[in-house]
Amino acid sequence: MARRASYRITECPDGRFTITVTLAGGGTHTRDGLTSPAAVEEALALLRDLMTACGACLVEEPTLGLAAE
């Protein structure tokens, strides 16, 4: 069975971005200080390549939205 890692992107108050990755085993790793959406995409491309090489799939965590009232 393939391993799985999930990620979420957070925009920080200073305008930079952080990628937080949670591995199936429960470990969490972050990459912070990304300065643009292009830098985020570049980091995610590298992360996808690494996960593929390890036999794991990378999925984005669903965002929680507020239900319409």
MIFI-301604 format. One record per residue (C-alpha): residue number from 1; x, y, z. Coordinates in steps of 0.2 Angstrom, whole numbers, plus 5000, padded with zeros to 4 digits. Last residue first. Layout:
! residues N
+-----+------+------+------+
! seq !    u !    v !    w !
+-----+------+------+------+
! NUM !    X !    Y !    Z !
...
+-----+------+------+------+
This chain:
! residues 69
+-----+------+------+------+
! seq !    u !    v !    w !
+-----+------+------+------+
!  69 ! 4867 ! 5150 ! 5033 !
!  68 ! 4882 ! 5146 ! 5021 !
!  67 ! 4893 ! 5133 ! 5030 !
!  66 ! 4910 ! 5140 ! 5034 !
!  65 ! 4925 ! 5132 ! 5025 !
!  64 ! 4938 ! 5120 ! 5031 !
!  63 ! 4951 ! 5118 ! 5018 !
!  62 ! 4955 ! 5100 ! 5012 !
!  61 ! 4973 ! 5094 ! 5015 !
!  60 ! 4982 ! 5094 ! 4999 !
!  59 ! 4988 ! 5077 ! 4994 !
!  58 ! 5006 ! 5069 ! 4991 !
!  57 ! 5008 ! 5051 ! 4986 !
!  56 ! 5022 ! 5040 ! 4993 !
!  55 ! 5033 ! 5028 ! 4984 !
!  54 ! 5049 ! 5037 ! 4990 !
!  53 ! 5053 ! 5043 ! 4973 !
!  52 ! 5035 ! 5050 ! 4971 !
!  51 ! 5037 ! 5059 ! 4988 !
!  50 ! 5053 ! 5067 ! 4982 !
!  49 ! 5046 ! 5073 ! 4966 !
!  48 ! 5030 ! 5079 ! 4974 !
!  47 ! 5041 ! 5089 ! 4987 !
!  46 ! 5051 ! 5097 ! 4972 !
!  45 ! 5035 ! 5102 ! 4964 !
!  44 ! 5028 ! 5109 ! 4980 !
!  43 ! 5044 ! 5119 ! 4983 !
!  42 ! 5042 ! 5127 ! 4965 !
!  41 ! 5023 ! 5130 ! 4968 !
!  40 ! 5027 ! 5139 ! 4984 !
!  39 ! 5041 ! 5149 ! 4976 !
!  38 ! 5028 ! 5154 ! 4962 !
!  37 ! 5015 ! 5159 ! 4975 !
!  36 ! 5028 ! 5171 ! 4982 !
!  35 ! 5040 ! 5174 ! 4997 !
!  34 ! 5042 ! 5157 ! 5004 !
!  33 ! 5048 ! 5160 ! 5022 !
!  32 ! 5043 ! 5143 ! 5029 !
!  31 ! 5045 ! 5125 ! 5025 !
!  30 ! 5037 ! 5114 ! 5038 !
!  29 ! 5038 ! 5096 ! 5044 !
!  28 ! 5025 ! 5085 ! 5053 !
!  27 ! 5028 ! 5067 ! 5058 !
!  26 ! 5011 ! 5057 ! 5061 !
!  25 ! 5016 ! 5041 ! 5053 !
!  24 ! 5006 ! 5046 ! 5037 !
!  23 ! 5017 ! 5061 ! 5035 !
!  22 ! 5010 ! 5079 ! 5038 !
!  21 ! 5018 ! 5093 ! 5028 !
!  20 ! 5016 ! 5111 ! 5032 !
!  19 ! 5020 ! 5124 ! 5018 !
!  18 ! 5022 ! 5141 ! 5024 !
!  17 ! 5020 ! 5157 ! 5014 !
!  16 ! 5026 ! 5175 ! 5016 !
!  15 ! 5015 ! 5191 ! 5016 !
!  14 ! 5020 ! 5196 ! 5034 !
!  13 ! 5004 ! 5190 ! 5041 !
!  12 ! 5008 ! 5172 ! 5035 !
!  11 ! 4999 ! 5164 ! 5021 !
!  10 ! 4997 ! 5145 ! 5025 !
!   9 ! 4999 ! 5131 ! 5013 !
!   8 ! 4993 ! 5114 ! 5018 !
!   7 ! 5001 ! 5097 ! 5015 !
!   6 ! 4997 ! 5078 ! 5016 !
!   5 ! 5008 ! 5064 ! 5015 !
!   4 ! 5003 ! 5046 ! 5010 !
!   3 ! 5011 ! 5029 ! 5009 !
!   2 ! 5007 ! 5017 ! 4995 !
!   1 ! 5000 ! 5000 ! 5000 !
+-----+------+------+------+
